[in-house]
Amino acid sequence: MIGSGSTQEIKDTMAALNQEVMQIGQSMHNQPGDGAAGPSPGGEGDSSADSSASKVVMM
């Protein structure tokens, strides 16, 4: 059971966790890609995603 004083502690902990997750995301975004995290630019995955996106826009 969670005590009455725990609500603020949980909110504070969640805020700190969210900040750390954002920092990790920014760090990952700013690193040069080596293709390990997903399809490389110009690869098969990107071209199919781009063509399907343009089809949706044209309709």
Backbone torsions as a table, in degrees:
resi	resn	phi	psi	omega
1	MET	NA	140.5	-178.7
2	ILE	-90.1	130.6	179.3
3	GLY	-74.1	164.7	-176.5
4	SER	-65.6	-30.5	179.8
5	GLY	-81.6	-7.3	-174.8
6	SER	-78.0	-21.2	-176.2
7	THR	-59.8	-48.4	179.8
8	GLN	-65.6	-37.9	178.4
9	GLU	-62.7	-40.8	178.2
10	ILE	-65.2	-44.2	178.6
11	LYS	-60.4	-43.8	179.4
12	ASP	-64.0	-42.0	179.4
13	THR	-65.6	-40.6	178.4
14	MET	-65.0	-39.0	178.0
15	ALA	-63.0	-43.4	178.8
16	ALA	-65.1	-40.4	178.4
17	LEU	-63.7	-44.2	178.6
18	ASN	-60.9	-39.2	177.9
19	GLN	-62.8	-43.1	-179.3
20	GLU	-66.4	-39.3	178.2
21	VAL	-64.3	-40.9	177.7
22	MET	-63.0	-41.6	178.9
23	GLN	-63.6	-40.6	178.1
24	ILE	-63.6	-44.7	179.3
25	GLY	-61.3	-43.0	178.2
26	GLN	-64.8	-40.5	179.6
27	SER	-63.3	-43.6	179.1
28	MET	-66.2	-39.2	-179.1
29	HIS	-66.3	-36.2	-176.3
30	ASN	-81.6	-12.1	179.4
31	GLN	-78.1	144.7	174.4
32	PRO	-65.9	136.1	-177.0
33	GLY	-78.6	142.2	174.7
34	ASP	-112.9	8.0	178.3
35	GLY	85.2	-2.1	-176.8
36	ALA	-75.2	-28.8	-175.3
37	ALA	-83.0	-16.2	-178.3
38	GLY	-179.1	-169.1	179.7
39	PRO	-63.2	142.5	179.9
40	SER	-73.6	153.2	179.0
41	PRO	-57.1	134.3	-178.4
42	GLY	82.8	-0.4	-179.3
43	GLY	-78.5	178.0	-176.3
44	GLU	-58.6	-41.6	-178.7
45	GLY	-63.6	-41.2	-178.7
46	ASP	-70.3	-41.8	-176.6
47	SER	-66.2	-38.2	179.2
48	SER	-69.9	-36.1	178.5
49	ALA	-67.1	-40.1	179.6
50	ASP	-66.3	-42.6	-177.9
51	SER	-68.4	-37.4	178.3
52	SER	-69.2	-34.7	178.6
53	ALA	-66.9	-40.0	179.9
54	SER	-70.5	-30.7	175.9
55	LYS	-64.7	-40.7	179.8
56	VAL	-64.1	-40.3	-178.9
57	VAL	-67.5	-37.4	-176.7
58	MET	-71.3	-27.4	-176.3
59	MET	-73.4	NA	NA
